[in-house]
Amino acid sequence: MQTPDTPSAFPGPASLPAAALKGCRNDIHVTVAGLVILRQRPGTAKGVIFLTLEDETGVVNIIVWRKMYETFRRAVIAGRLLRVTGQVQRAHSVTHVIAHQIEDISPMLDLLLAPQGRSDDPAFAPVDDFG
């Protein structure tokens, strides 16, 4: 059985690129994914954790309320690559995603080490092209 901290086989909702959040309505539910580049837990924030995720199009600010942190603690603390589903919130020209679900998809980073040059996929350049 999958618990909040156990990764699925990684298929899940498609993730919205960071740059696309600018066009989203306030309060809409979205899924985003990215590398964790910042974790903050200010003493004055009453248990709220702030995460910053980065993808190839920009950064996404994530707010993790205390209850969500308790549910997804392992992913929040140890995840290097996270997929977060939550609600878009705009305040003072800053866009955040209020986390409702957090999934550690860090093992997907290992795919970057997979052999390249697959001739059946035009997205992959032949290994010879890299010198």
C-alpha positions as CSV (number, residue, x, y, z in Angstrom):
1,M,0.0,0.0,0.0
2,Q,1.3,3.5,-0.9
3,T,1.7,5.9,2.0
4,P,2.4,9.6,1.5
5,D,6.1,9.1,1.8
6,T,6.5,6.1,-0.5
7,P,7.0,6.9,-4.1
8,S,4.7,5.5,-6.7
9,A,6.0,4.1,-9.9
10,F,6.2,7.8,-10.8
11,P,3.4,8.1,-13.3
12,G,1.1,10.8,-12.0
13,P,-0.5,14.0,-13.0
14,A,1.3,16.0,-15.6
15,S,3.3,18.8,-14.1
16,L,2.8,22.4,-15.1
17,P,6.0,24.2,-16.0
18,A,7.0,27.0,-13.5
19,A,6.6,29.6,-16.2
20,A,2.9,28.6,-16.8
21,L,1.9,29.5,-13.3
22,K,1.8,33.2,-14.3
23,G,-1.2,32.5,-16.4
24,C,-3.1,30.4,-13.8
25,R,-6.1,31.8,-12.0
26,N,-5.9,32.2,-8.2
27,D,-7.2,29.2,-6.2
28,I,-6.8,26.7,-9.2
29,H,-5.4,23.3,-8.4
30,V,-2.1,22.5,-10.1
31,T,0.7,20.0,-10.1
32,V,4.3,21.2,-10.4
33,A,7.7,19.4,-10.2
34,G,11.2,20.5,-9.8
35,L,14.5,20.3,-8.0
36,V,14.5,21.5,-4.5
37,I,16.8,24.5,-4.4
38,L,15.7,26.0,-1.1
39,R,14.1,24.8,2.2
40,Q,13.2,27.4,4.8
41,R,11.7,26.9,8.2
42,P,11.7,30.3,9.9
43,G,11.2,30.3,13.6
44,T,8.6,33.0,13.3
45,A,6.5,31.0,10.8
46,K,4.8,28.8,13.3
47,G,5.7,25.5,11.7
48,V,5.2,26.6,8.1
49,I,7.9,25.4,5.7
50,F,8.8,27.2,2.5
51,L,10.2,25.3,-0.4
52,T,11.5,26.6,-3.7
53,L,11.5,24.2,-6.7
54,E,13.2,24.9,-10.0
55,D,12.5,23.5,-13.4
56,E,13.8,24.4,-16.8
57,T,11.4,27.4,-17.1
58,G,11.8,29.0,-13.7
59,V,11.1,28.6,-10.0
60,V,8.0,27.8,-8.0
61,N,7.4,28.8,-4.4
62,I,5.7,26.2,-2.2
63,I,4.1,26.7,1.1
64,V,3.8,23.6,3.3
65,W,1.5,24.0,6.3
66,R,2.3,22.1,9.5
67,K,-0.3,19.4,8.9
68,M,1.0,18.7,5.4
69,Y,4.6,18.7,6.7
70,E,3.6,16.0,9.3
71,T,2.0,13.9,6.5
72,F,4.8,14.3,4.0
73,R,7.7,14.8,6.3
74,R,10.2,12.5,4.6
75,A,9.6,13.9,1.2
76,V,9.9,17.5,2.5
77,I,13.1,16.8,4.4
78,A,15.0,14.5,2.1
79,G,13.5,14.9,-1.4
80,R,15.8,16.4,-4.1
81,L,13.1,16.2,-6.9
82,L,9.5,16.8,-5.8
83,R,6.1,16.7,-7.4
84,V,3.7,18.9,-5.5
85,T,-0.1,19.2,-6.0
86,G,-1.8,22.2,-4.5
87,Q,-3.6,25.4,-4.8
88,V,-2.3,28.5,-6.5
89,Q,-2.3,31.6,-4.3
90,R,-1.3,35.1,-5.3
91,A,-0.5,37.7,-2.7
92,H,1.4,41.0,-3.3
93,S,2.4,40.0,-6.8
94,V,4.0,36.7,-5.6
95,T,2.7,33.4,-6.7
96,H,2.8,30.4,-4.3
97,V,1.5,26.9,-4.4
98,I,-0.1,25.7,-1.2
99,A,0.9,22.1,-0.9
100,H,-1.9,19.4,-0.6
101,Q,0.2,16.5,-1.7
102,I,4.0,16.1,-1.9
103,E,5.8,13.2,-3.6
104,D,9.5,12.5,-3.6
105,I,10.4,11.6,-7.2
106,S,14.1,11.8,-6.7
107,P,14.8,8.4,-8.1
108,M,13.8,9.8,-11.5
109,L,17.1,11.7,-11.4
110,D,18.8,8.3,-12.1
111,L,17.2,8.5,-15.5
112,L,19.6,11.2,-16.4
113,L,22.4,8.6,-16.2
114,A,20.6,6.2,-18.5
115,P,22.5,5.4,-21.7
116,Q,21.9,7.9,-24.4
117,G,21.8,7.5,-28.2
118,R,18.6,5.5,-28.5
119,S,18.1,5.2,-32.3
120,D,14.4,4.7,-31.9
121,D,13.8,8.1,-30.3
122,P,14.7,11.3,-32.2
123,A,14.9,13.2,-28.9
124,F,18.2,11.4,-28.1
125,A,21.3,12.3,-30.0
126,P,23.6,9.5,-31.0
127,V,26.4,8.9,-28.5
128,D,28.9,9.7,-31.3
129,D,27.6,13.3,-31.5
130,F,29.1,14.0,-28.0
131,G,32.7,13.5,-29.1
